[in-house]
Amino acid sequence: MSRHEHDEFDELVAVYAVGALDGDDLVRFEAHLAVGCPACEAALREADEALARLAVDRPRAIPPAHVKEALVARLAATAPHPRPATRRWLPWAAGVAAAMLVAALLGAGFTATYYEQRLGIAARETAALRNRMAAQDKALREELRLYAGAVELLRDPRTQVVALHGTGPNPEAIGRVVWNEAAGGQLFVANLPAPPAGKTYELWKITGATPVAAGVFTTDSAGKAIHEVGPAGKVDVFAVTLEPAGGVPAPTGPIVLASAK
Amino acid sequence: MSTAGPDLIRRMAQGDRAAFAPFYDRYAPLAFPLVLRIVRDRTDAADVLQEVFWEAWQAAGAYDPQRGTPEAWILTRARSRAIDRVRSIRRRGATFVAPLDEAIAATPDEGRADAAEQASDRRRVASALDRLPDAQREVIELAYFGGLTQTEIADRLKQPLGTVKTRIRLGLERLREAIRER
């Protein structure tokens, strides 16, 4: 991560340190911390020290005595059971000790179960978050690869940009194919609603009179799509039809986007 | 036997119960005013304090002296538990936001240390938070002592979220610098 990209986290560290981070910022920053960031961890430790110093600099106040008494009693209760004073008491003491041991084990078992559940929930949430991030990361990388590919094509003087216009029910839909006869290209679509369930969009390259299938794609909730188009070759017309999910070898459905001849 | 803070925590981690009382005696008077300032109610503050020190006993093994002072370790815990308490009270519907300014201004009066210590404490107080520009001090107090999130602070001050974030960052930077100067 570059210095500039990390600047944003410098601000989030401070807001996180005072406990005020919320919403997306909180999710983003905790994800950033979760993958490990020595700079943020160090900044956070320094912030904690600075904030602790605020309390250290204030007048002390003696808490109510019962707090310490309760804690000391609780602590004593965790002590191992004292040995029976005399042999005479052994059978009785052993009985009591056994009963207490059972009670302690039940108590410990309950506590352990409770924390195991809590830990289980935390672990599942972490795993779900990690999976979600991995999926997002993969999608972003793929999108970036496609954009980079299109930009690369645009540097080539032989590359053309072919406009596709909406037909039928979606006249506002538009498409652009960045096409290079030697290298292939990319289709960019906007304003085309996501296909109904069980359907997909399919791109066709038409040379002469024969449509050749050039892959299926769907649009997102914003009506956008990017689709890689190959292989290279001469193409007269690009068209998109609505087809059964999975695509078909020859067009059967209505044309939703087409380029001029 | 050493009674330095990190040693006390290390002994607690080893299950040495005798280390707990000196640990409590040293750090509870530090944590209590912070908790009281945040939750404002003495009974609630006492509950929170008990919770914080019980957790400290149980979590002593996780303390790493390389990563921070005992003060920061216990006070970060105390602050976070106190805020949890305030937020759960707020969720139950009590109006806790209105008297917040009063809470922020309030300093616990009871159980003070002796007058000389108090006087020297006062001088030190003036050196950190009070030296911040008002706008920066305000956002840090609302967050750290008031338990408000950045969005709540922005709503309350009628300032853009970005302004609130920047003020917190600048304020905290100054506090960190103030420590380095010591």
Interface residues (C-beta under 8 A of the other chain):
Chain A: D10 E11 L12 A14 V15 A17 V18 G19 A20 L21 D22 G23 D25 R45 E46 A47 D48 E49 A50 L51 A52 R53 L54 A55 V56 D57 R58 P59 R60 A61 I62 P63 P64 H66 V67 K68 A70 L71 V72 R74 L75 A76 A79
Chain B: R17 F20 A21 Y24 D25 A28 P29 L30 A31 F32 P33 L34 L36 R42 A45 A46 L49 Q50 F53 W54 W57 R67 G68 T69 E71 A72 L75 T76 R79 S80 I83 T107 P108 E110 G111 R112 A113 E117 Q118 D121 R122 R124 V125 S127 A128 L129 I140 L142 A143 Y144 G147 L148 T149 Q150 T151 E152 I153 K165 T166 I168 R169 G171 L172 E173 L175 R176 A178 I179
